[in-house]
């Protein structure tokens, strides 16, 4: 089975711009979660989608949003970029999510640099 | 609230020696615990998880982890370290509220030839 794929792998944007990141989950997985990883804050949960619905949301401002399509592919969008948004954005998929023992499988991440 | 702690920022081990990366947890009820590894400029790779049953969990790449309820620990171990094991290791536990993973700060493992 193909793993989780994320595009693009690298992005450079300037402050104030917006950006869209894409994630394709493992075939058959219906839950997609997004995480932000920074040296200072570590790994932080952004949101989770299941069956095209946002099921859970982390503590991030409304500039961060996402969506999921009927084929389970997901996108996340960040509007009005700030320098502090520079990070590695990781997508993870699991069969159903929402269960304490469901394993999440991660993509390689998108490295976003905001100048 | 659920939490995990990785008390060591970095662990240095000589190739061929056994390695241990420490993780302690705080959970209400029975814990589910995960270990992931991250190689430079890569995403996270699942190593193993504890659900219930045997306290010794075997995972990928020769790693295993020992669950100790009395010490609330879930240390990652490998009998003989390889240089290629050098990476960042994360322990994680699902949050009670939304089952999303709460992560430790990570431990950088350096294996020297």
Boltz contact constraints between the chains, C-beta under 6 A:
constraints:
  - contact:
      token1: [A, 42]
      token2: [B, 105]
      max_distance: 6.0
  - contact:
      token1: [A, 43]
      token2: [B, 103]
      max_distance: 6.0
  - contact:
      token1: [A, 45]
      token2: [B, 100]
      max_distance: 6.0
  - contact:
      token1: [A, 56]
      token2: [B, 98]
      max_distance: 6.0
  - contact:
      token1: [A, 56]
      token2: [B, 100]
      max_distance: 6.0
  - contact:
      token1: [A, 90]
      token2: [B, 43]
      max_distance: 6.0
  - contact:
      token1: [A, 98]
      token2: [B, 99]
      max_distance: 6.0
  - contact:
      token1: [A, 100]
      token2: [B, 32]
      max_distance: 6.0
  - contact:
      token1: [A, 100]
      token2: [B, 94]
      max_distance: 6.0
  - contact:
      token1: [A, 100]
      token2: [B, 99]
      max_distance: 6.0
  - contact:
      token1: [A, 101]
      token2: [B, 32]
      max_distance: 6.0
  - contact:
      token1: [A, 101]
      token2: [B, 51]
      max_distance: 6.0
  - contact:
      token1: [A, 103]
      token2: [B, 46]
      max_distance: 6.0
  - contact:
      token1: [A, 106]
      token2: [B, 43]
      max_distance: 6.0
  - contact:
      token1: [A, 106]
      token2: [B, 44]
      max_distance: 6.0
  - contact:
      token1: [A, 107]
      token2: [B, 43]
      max_distance: 6.0
  - contact:
      token1: [A, 108]
      token2: [B, 42]
      max_distance: 6.0
  - contact:
      token1: [A, 108]
      token2: [B, 43]
      max_distance: 6.0
  - contact:
      token1: [A, 109]
      token2: [B, 43]
      max_distance: 6.0
